[in-house]
Amino acid sequence: MPQDTTGDAYGAGYKQWLQEEIARQDELAAMNRTAETAKGTMEYALLGDGPVVLGLHGMPGGYDQALFGYDWIAGAGFSLLAPSRPGYLGTPLSTGKTYPEMADAFAALLDTLDIDTVAVVTMSGGGPPGYEFAIRHPERISALVAIDSIVSRCRMPADFNAVSEALYFSSPGQSLFSFFSKHFPKKTMHELIRSNSLLTAEEIDEQVEAALQDPAQMGMLLRIIRLMSDYGRRKEGVENDIEQFTHLSDMPIETIRCPSLIVHGTHDNLLFCQAVHARDTIPDAESIWVPEGSHFCAWISPHAHDVQERIVGFLQAHCRE
């Protein structure tokens, strides 16, 4: 993909790709629907055909983050069911404040949509409700894939809300990050990986140079930045997640019996020890440890395509209609 690392004008190839990527994002973002379930209102989107995969987003997020992050699963022959977790976008927090309540709300959504069984794929903050779904509804889950996901108590910095809202989630901050992601992708991607990994500057530079040549990784950078927008409609979910993370009780993940795959970057600056705990505690769980992987190892990494292929292979082996 043509690109310019100086931040000046880009070639026609890059501009054409950028237009196509933004058009694809717009197409995915327009797919949301709303369902009234036994547990309350839930916003969701459904993409693709085949066995259903319930894709759970992280923080901040919404159905759009699940679509943006997991569309490659739908492209591999699955139906991707992407709900907005309670507190995010069109799903009110009243639908399920705690993670057990969220898991029950997902089951109610399946009832409403007449879906019996799903595989579950989680990212980051989507981990706890995904694990709870496997614990509480074992008859409805065929497989579990947890990507860089929280599984136990996770303390956030005391000033996380105020600082992140001021720098990343405000309208001026969002406009600035959006501009930089399009016109200075090298610098923006470097900062994204730096703030979500334990990699050295040299290691980050190597990953960034590789990512700049890969349209999928470049597209994911733009998608991550875009998902910071409309923060007012995500804020309640973020604040609830922070509360839940910091008071998370030990979940009985040793009772999970479905085939489980734990995927995690070895250089994630927050959660790798939690991934090891999940792999070692869930009976017969498999793992993919991504070398020098950040918190975004399944999307922005020299190993991203291989990781995605291995996840798809695992789903194909275990996900049923």
N, C-alpha and C positions, 0 to 999 in steps of 0.2 A: 504494500500500500504506500503510495507516495506520501511522504511526510517531511516536515521541516522542523528541525530541532531548535531553531533560533526564535520561533514565535512570530516570524514575519508571514508574508502571504504564502498560502499553500497552493500546490499545483491543482490542476483541474481534476485529477484522479481522486485526490483527497476530498475535494469539495463535493464531488459526485457521491463518494462513499458516505460522507457526512450527511448529506441530504437523505440518502436511502436509509441510513441508520436511524435518524430522527423520525422519518416516516414510519419505520417499523415500530419504534417506541410508541408513537402516537396510535398506531393500529392496536397494539397490545393494551395500551392504557384505556382505550375506548370499549373494552370487552366486559366491563364490570356489570354485574346484575345484583339484585337484592332478593333474598328469600326470607320469608317469615317461618321460623322453625318453632318447635316446642320450647326451645330455650331462649328465643328472642330473635331479633333481626340480625341477619348476617349478610354482608356483602361478599361476593365471590366472582370468579371468572372461570370459564372452562375452555381449555384449548386442546385441540388434537382429538384423535380417535384411538381406542384400544383400552386395555386395562387401566383402571383409574389410579393415579398417583396423587395423593394429597400433599401439596407442597406448602410448607409453613415458613413464613418469612421471619426475619429477625427484627432488629430495632435500629433506627426507625424503619417503618415498612408499611405494608398494606398488600392487597392483592397484586398491585403492580410490581412490587419487589419480587414476589414469587414468580410472576410471569417473566419479568426481566431476567431473573436468575436461573430459572428452570426451563426456559423454552426449548432448550436442547433435549430435554427429556420428552417433551411432547413431540419433537421432531424425530424421535427414535421409535415411534409407534405406540405411544401411551396417551391417555387423556389426562391432562394436568388440571386438577381441581385446586384453585388458588384462592383461599378465603382471606379476607382482612381479619386479623385477630381482633378481639374486642378492644376498643379504645382507638383503633386505627381507621381512618377514613370513614366508610359508611357502616361500620359495625360498632354499635354503642357498647360502652364498657359494661353496661348492665347485662349484656348477653353472657358474660363470664369473666369475672374479675380475677379469680385465682386460676392457677394452671389446671387443677382437676376440673374446675367449672368450664374452662376453655375446651378441654378434652371432651367433655360431655356435650358441649355446644357443637363441636365438629361431628360427633355422632348424630346429633339432631339434624344437622345439615345433610348428612348422608341419608337419613330417613326421608327428609323432605324431597331430596333429589332421586329417591328410590335407588340408591347405591348400597349394595350389601357389604362389599369388601374393598379395601384400598391398601396400597403400599403407602408408607409415609416417608417423606424426605424433609429434613429440617436443616435450617442454617442458623447459627449463632443463637439469638434469643428465642428462636422458634423451638429450640431443643426441649425445654421443660414441658410445654404442652404436648409435644410429640411423644416424649417418653411416657407422659401420663396417659396418652391415648392408648399406647401399647399395653400399659399396666391395667387400665380400667376397661378396655374394650378388646380383649385378646381375640375374640371371635371375628372381629372386623378388620384385622390388620394382617396382611400377608407377608410384609417385610418392612424393615425400618432401616433408613439410611440417615445418619446424623453427621452433618458436615460442619466442622468447627463450631460445635454446639455446646451450650451450657447444660450441665447435668446436675450441678450442686451449687451451693451458695456462692455467689459472686459479688464481691463488694465493688461498687463503683466509686470513683473519686467524689469527695463531698461536694465539690463545685461543678460536677459534671453537667448538671442541668443548666446552670447560669452561663457557664463558659461555652458549652456546645451550642446553646441557643443563640448566644450573641455572635459567635464566630461562624457557625455553620448553617444554622437553621433560620436566621433572620432573612428578610427579603434582600437587604443589601449584601449580606454574606452569601446568599444563594446566587444572586446575580454575578457576584465576583467569581465564585467557584465555577459557575457555568461558563463564564467567559474564559477563564483560565483553562478549563478542561478542553475547550475547543481550539484555543489558540496557542496554548502552552502545555500540550499534553505530557511532555516529558517531565516538566517540573511538577505538574499536578499528580502524575502517577507516582513519582518519587516520594512525594509527601504522603500520599495515601498508603503506600507500602511501609514507609518509615514509621508512621503513627500506629501501625497495626502489626508490627513484627519486632523481632530482636536481631534483625539482619544488620550487618555493617553497611556503611555508605557504599563501599565498593560492591558488595553483594547486591544491594538494591540497584545500583547502576546497571549491573549485568542483566538483572531481570527486566528493568525498564527498557533497555535497548532491544531485548527480545520481544517484549510486549508491543513495542511500537511498530513491529513488522507484522503483527497478527491482528487482523480486523476484529476477531472475536474478543480479544483482550482489550483492544481500543474501545470497542463498543461497550464493554462492561464498565470501563472507566466512566464513560458518559452516562451510563445508566445509574451507576452509584451516585453520581453527583445530582442527577435529575431527581432521585428519590429523596433528596433532602428538601425538596420543594414542598409547598403546601403544608408546612410544618404545623400550622394551627390545627389541622385536621388529623395530625398524627401525635400531637403533644400529649394528649390524655393517655394514649397507649404507651408512649415512651415513659412517662412518669409512673404508670402502673407497673411496667416491666421492671424499672429500677427498684421500686418498692418490693416487688415479688422476688427479684434476684437476691436482694440483700437479706431477705428473711426466708429463703428457700429451705424447706426441711428436706432431709434425706429421702429421696424417692426409692421405693423398693424395686429398683431396676433388676435385681436378681430374679424377680418373678417373670420377667419378659421371656417369652418362649418363641417368638417369631424370629426368623433369620434376621440378623442385625449386622450392619456394616458401619463402622466408626471411621470417619475420614477426617484427618486433621493435619495442619501444617506443623512441622517440627519447630518452627520459629514464630509461631503465634505468640504474641507477647502477653497473653492473658490466660488461655484456656487449655494448653496442651496436657497438663496434668489431669484435667477433668476427662479428656478423651481417653487417656490411659486407664483411668478408673472405670469408665464405662466399658471399655473393651475387656478389662479383666473381671468385671462383675457380672455382665450379662452373659448367661450361659452360651457357649459356642460362638460368641460374637467374633466377627472378622474385622480386620482393620486395614486401612491404607494410611501410612504415615508419609506425608509429602515432604521430601527433602528440601530444607530451606524455605518451606512454605509459610506464608503470612496467614492472617485471618481470612484472606481471600484466595487460598491456595487452589480451590477448584475452579477459579475463574481467571485469576491473574497470576500466572506462574509458568515457567518453562514446562511444567508437567501437567498443566491444566487440561489439555486435550486427552491425554492418557487417563487422567483421573476421571474425567467425564465418561470416557469409554468404559472404564472398569465399573463405574456406578451403573451405567446402562446395562452392562452385562449381568450385574448382580440382580437388577430389577427384572430383567428378562428371565432369569433363572427362577425367580421366586414370586413374581407378581402374577396374579391370576384374575380372570374376569369375574 
